[in-house]
Amino acid sequence: MTETELVDIGSDAFRAIMGSLASGISVITTREDTGRPVGMTSSSLCSVSKQPPLLLFCVRPPSSTLDAIRVGGNFAVNLLDVEGRELSELFASRNDDKFAKVSWRPSERAGMPLLEHTLAYAECAVHNLVEAGDHVIVLGRIVGGGAMADRFPLGYWRGRYVRVFRFANHRGEELNGQSVTSNGRAPRQE
């Protein structure tokens, strides 16, 4: 069979397949050239490279957040914790002034908006923008950030929010109430 004989799957099948991949929820934030903060919810975040430290997310134009990223060249990724569902819904909405309803502070390196209810954040400089189908892939070089080890992530799976509260060991066995080291593993049992 040649490539020209292959036909794309339909949008329902695409959503069913891709919705089966559990993902974290993040809010991408930046500032317009006037200084006004803007942002959007994303479930497409992933790491790309350790050297240089790169991540990516995808966005469908038109997007005021993408427009501001193109002009300013910087953005922040706010990875939401289990208490961040309202933030996710707000930043997924078409509300013109999403920041009027939330607390935020400027990041240390680039001054990008950092939100509450995050378990980690990354300050980024645009590395590249790539057109891909009906989306733009935004590649960011991480220039700053931090993680809060005592928080758990908000996720999205098959069209619904999910919360992660329990750890599993490398065999997938639940670690009921056991402490976990900073590398995500249970301490060795002697």
N, C-alpha and C positions, 0 to 999 in steps of 0.2 A: 504494500500500500504506500503510495507517495503522499507527501505532505499536502498536496492540492486535493487529495481525496478525503482528508480528515475534515470533519465539521465540528465547530465549537459546540459545547453543551449549552443548554438554555440557561437563563438567569435563575430560575428556580433551583435547578440542579447545582449551579455554581454556589448559590447561597447555602444550600443544604450541605455541600461538601465543605466549604470554607467556614461555615458556622460551627462545624464539628471540631474546629481547632479552638480550644480555650485560649483566651488572650487577656492580657492585662489592660487596664484602662488608664489612659493618660490624658492630661490637658496640655496642649501646646499653647504657649503664650509668647507674645512679643509686644512691641510698641510701634504704633504708626509714627511717621516722621514728625507729627505734632506732639508726640509723647503719650498720646492716648493708648492705654493698654487694650489689646484684643486677644482673643483666644478661641480654641476649638477643641472638642473632644476627639480622641483618636484611639482606636484599638489595633492599629497597624504598626506599632512601634517594634523595632527589633535591633539588636546589635549587629554591626557589620564587621568591624576590625578593631583589634587591640592596639596596633601600631600602624598608622595613627589611630587614636581612639575615635571611632565613627559609629553613629547610629543612623537609622532611617525611619521615616514615617511617610505615609501616603496621604494625599489630600486631593479631593475632586474640585476643580475650579468651577464656577467662580468662588473665591474665598477671600474675605477681607484679611484673614490671618495670613494666607499665602501671599497676598499682595504686600503686606507689611514686611514679611520675611524677605521677599525679593528686594524691597527698597532698603531695609535696614541691615540685612545680612546676619542678624542674630535672633535667637529664640531660646526659650526654656522648655524643657519637658518636665511636667509635674506628674509623677506616677502616683495614682490615687490609692489611698488606703481604704479599708472596709467601710469607713464613715464617709467616703467621698461620692456616694451615689447622686446626691442632690447636685454636687458640682458637675458631675458627668452630664446629667440631664440639662442643667443650665447652659453649659458650654456646647451642648449638642443642639440647642435651640437657636432660633433666629433672632433672639433678643439683641437689640442694638447696643445696650450698655450692660453687658454681663458683669462687669467689675463693680457696678454700683451695689450689687447684692453680696459681695464676698470680701473677706479680708485677704490682703496680700501685702507682700513686701518686695522691694527690688533686690535682685540677686547681686552678689558681691562683685562679680567680674564684669558683667555686661549690663547690669541694671534691668534685667528682664523680670517680669512679674512671677513671683513664687507664691503659691497658694497654700492654705492650710489643708489638713487632711491628706497629706502626701506621705508616702513611705520612702521616697527618694526623689531627687531632682537632678537634672543635668542642664548646665548652661552650654549653649552651642553657638558656634559660628558656622554659617553655611559653607559646606564643602563643595556641594554640587546640587543642581536641580535637573531632574531627568524626566522628560515627558514619557509616559507609559500608558497606552490606551487612553481611557478617559480620566486618568489621574496624573498627578505629578509626584514623583518620588523626591523627597527632600532628604539629602544626606547632610548630617551635621557633624562637625568636629567638636568633641566635648572639651571645653576649656575650664570647666568648674563643675562642682556638684557635691552631693552628699546623700547619705542613706541613714534612715532611722531603723535600727535593728529590732526595736521592740514593737513594730507595727506589722500588720498583715495586709496583703493586697486585695483590691477590688478587681474582679474579673468579669468576663463576658463570655457566654457559651450558649450556642443555639438560640440566640435572640433574647437571652435573659442575663441579668446580673447574677454573679456568684461571689461568695466570700470564701477565702481560704483561711482556716484557723488551725489546722493540724499539719504537722510535718510527717513525712514518711522517710524511712531509711532507704539506702540504695537498692534494696530489694522490693520497695513499694509497701513495706509493712508500716502501719500506723504506729507512731511513737506516743502512745497515750500518756500525756502529762510529763514525759521525759524532757529534761532540758536539752537544748540544742546548742552546739558551739557556733562560733561566728561563721563557719564555713557551711552551715546548714545541716550538719550531721550530729547525731546523738553522740555523747561522750562514750568512749570505749568502756565496755564492761570488763573488769578484771576477773 
